[in-house]
Amino acid sequence: MKKIIAICLIATLLVSVCGSAAFAGGTEESMQNRKSEAEDIPVIIDVLILRPVGLVGCVVGLAAAVIALPFAIPSGSMNKVSQTLIREPFYYTFKRPLGKNMPEE
């Protein structure tokens, strides 16, 4: 159990530290546009349910991106893979304002 928690914490730290520079690009502009259309949700639900689910989504997305790497690089779809599997869950979990739910595009 301790190993699983340690692995999850290390993966989260790696994503937040190593990936933060990758998130500073054009995705921030598109997220700002979506922020104005955000729906309000109760903060308690956000903190107790949605953020932990988002954290799991970050870990699963990172693992899926690593698995998809051999297929995405030759096909030139690494941008789409990183956007869908890494950036969006990261933004939803760590950068989204509390109580705001980002609408689907």
N, C-alpha and C positions, 0 to 999 in steps of 0.2 A: 504494500500500500504506500509506504514511504517513497519507494522508487517511482511509482506512478505520479505522485504529487511532485516529486523533484523534477521529473521529466517534463511535466506540464508547466511548471514554473520556469524552467530553463527555456523551453520553447516560447513561452510568452515573452520572456525577457529578450530573447534573440529577435523575435518579430518586432517588438517595440523599439529596441535599440538599433538593430541593423536595418530595419525596414523603414524607419522614420524619414530618412532622406528620400526614399522612393515615393513617399506619399506627398511630398511637397510640390509636386508638379501640377499638371493640368487637372488632376482629379479633384483638387481642392475647389477649383472654380465650379465644376459640375455639382459638387456637394453643396456649395453656397447657394446655387440656384434651387436645389431641392430643399434646403433648409427653410427657405421662405414659405414653402408649401407644407411644412411639417405639421402633423396632427399631434394634439396633446394627448398624453396618456398619464395615468396616475404614477407618480414618482415611486411609490412603494412597489408597484408591479415592475417598474423598470429596474429598480435596484435589486429586488429579490429574485426576479425571474428572467427578465430579458438580458441583463448584463452577464449573468453566469452562462446562459445559453449562448450568448455572443462569444464569450471566452472559449467555450467548447467549440464553437464554430470556427474561431481563429485557429485552434490547434488542429482540428480536422481539415480545415482548408489548407493549412501549411503542409500537412501530410499528403493531402491529395495533390497539391501543386508539385511536391517532390516526386510523387508517383507519375504525374503527367509530364514531367520534365523531358523524358526521352522522346515523347510524342510531340510535344509542343515546340521544341527547338527546331527540328527539321521542317515542320510545317509552317513555321513563322507565326505561330499563334500564342507566343509566350505573353504578349501584352494582355490579351484577352484572359488567359489563364490567371495571370497575377492580379488583374483587376477583379475578376469574379471570385477567386478562391482566397486571396490574401487581403487586398486593399479594402473591399467592401465590408467583410466581417470586422476588420481592424477599425475602420471608421465607425461602424455601427456600435462597437463595444467601447472604444476608448475616446473617440472624438465627438460623438453625437451628444448634444445637450441632454441633461436629465429631463425626462418627461416629454421629450419630443420623439415621435416616431417618423422616420423618413418614409415618404410615399414611394411606391414602385414607379419606375420610369415608364 
